[in-house]
């Protein structure tokens, strides 16, 4: 479902409900995600609105700040980490969406091997994420902490 104008209950960052639901895979449990994806458009909209209504930190206001924050992160990921796929689908996009802007970014570039690395620090939660671009084309892959599955 594509929106031409801002609709009540939807962040201004959302222009396409299907894309919005796809990008929610990082926060929905498997059953919620499958149910929302497989539903008819009218039901998708209901499920979407119900999900965010339950999580609205200020239900007495018009805006849902949590939804706005989530989809502004998705929009940022799409513009900052876009390559051969949507930015939100990249490893950097996923981490940015889940944890927000890093507190600090360290960059390591080896001119001989042409391997580029970034370490994103999140000091408040005492975590860091290492990304490696082995080809030099900006396609950074999560290197750690990623050992056969998510460790966060």
Phi, psi and omega in degrees: 000123181257136180257137176266336180225166177293135181244151180300133179090357182240136176300149177296339180284350183265123175241348183216116184297319180299316178294322178298316180295317177304316183287351178275003182299339179284342184241347178270144171286160187308313182297318178299315182297311180298316181297315181294318181293323186272351183285160174291156185309318181295319180289324177303314180298317178300311181297319178300308182296320178298315181304309184285330178297319179296336185251011181288116182290339178226077186296343180275358179254166181289323183274151169249099186298325180294316177297316179301316180296315182300309184284339171288327175293320177299314180298318178297314179301319180296326180274326186272331188240018183290140176212241178280355179220169177301143182301326181291341181274350181280164178297318178296320178298316180299312181295319179298316181296316183288321189244351180084193181294132178294151177289330182205147177232125174255138179241136177232124180233123179259108183293338181280316181267346184060030175264127181249139181226150172226142172241122178262126179257135172236093188291323183297329180252007177054050179226155171218157180228129178260132178240141181233134174244096186283337183264344180082018182253010180085011179266080183281133177248144178291123181258321178204152358276095184218095181237083178075006179170171180291137176245011179249000000 
